[in-house]
Amino acid sequence: MVTGPLALVLGATGIRRSEKGVATNFGPSLTGATLGALAILVVALMFAVTR
């Protein structure tokens, strides 16, 4: 339950750092942020369906 938001925050941080030129990992950062957002969506849908 904590890993989705954590992936979203760290992915967004990585994206910002790569856009500034501090890091060179735009692809993995974008993947992490996207998968974190999808994980949050799946958990929210599961809660909505089961309640």
C-alpha positions as CSV (number, residue, x, y, z in Angstrom):
1,M,0.0,0.0,0.0
2,V,3.0,2.3,0.6
3,T,4.9,1.2,-2.5
4,G,2.6,2.8,-5.1
5,P,2.8,6.4,-3.7
6,L,6.5,5.9,-3.0
7,A,7.1,4.9,-6.6
8,L,5.1,7.8,-7.9
9,V,7.0,10.3,-5.7
10,L,10.5,8.9,-6.4
11,G,9.7,8.6,-10.2
12,A,8.5,12.2,-10.3
13,T,11.7,13.3,-8.4
14,G,13.8,11.4,-10.9
15,I,12.0,12.9,-13.9
16,R,12.6,16.4,-12.5
17,R,16.3,15.7,-11.8
18,S,16.8,14.3,-15.3
19,E,15.1,17.4,-16.9
20,K,17.4,19.6,-14.9
21,G,20.4,17.7,-16.3
22,V,21.5,16.3,-12.9
23,A,20.6,12.7,-13.7
24,T,20.5,10.7,-16.9
25,N,17.7,8.2,-16.0
26,F,14.6,9.7,-17.6
27,G,13.3,6.3,-18.9
28,P,13.5,4.4,-15.6
29,S,12.1,7.4,-13.7
30,L,9.1,7.7,-16.1
31,T,8.5,3.9,-15.9
32,G,8.6,4.1,-12.1
33,A,6.2,7.0,-11.9
34,T,3.8,5.4,-14.4
35,L,3.8,2.0,-12.6
36,G,3.3,3.8,-9.2
37,A,0.3,5.6,-10.6
38,L,-1.1,2.4,-12.0
39,A,-0.6,0.6,-8.7
40,I,-2.5,3.3,-6.9
41,L,-5.3,3.1,-9.5
42,V,-5.5,-0.7,-9.2
43,V,-5.7,-0.6,-5.4
44,A,-8.4,2.1,-5.5
45,L,-10.4,0.1,-7.9
46,M,-10.1,-3.0,-5.8
47,F,-11.3,-1.1,-2.8
48,A,-14.2,0.3,-4.7
49,V,-15.2,-3.2,-6.1
50,T,-14.9,-5.1,-2.8
51,R,-16.8,-2.5,-0.7
